[in-house]
Amino acid sequence: MIHRINAELRRIWSAIRADERGLTTLEYVIGAGIILVVLAAAILAWNNGLATKIGQLVGQLLA
């Protein structure tokens, strides 16, 4: 029974590896997700820095 399950899992794994279209699509999706997360983090950091500078300028004007 275990041998049969092992053989079936190997067959499924071979089919997944052989189908490069799905693998490449998955790689593109993962890559796009990483790029979007990095871009969002950069935008948030830039906005936080900008808000801090504007707050300092307003503080200087009010002082």
Secondary structure, DSSP 8 states (H G I E B T S, - for coil): -HHHHHHHHHHHHHHHHH-HHHHHHHHHHHHHHHHHHHHHHHHHHHHHHHHHHHHHHHHHHH-
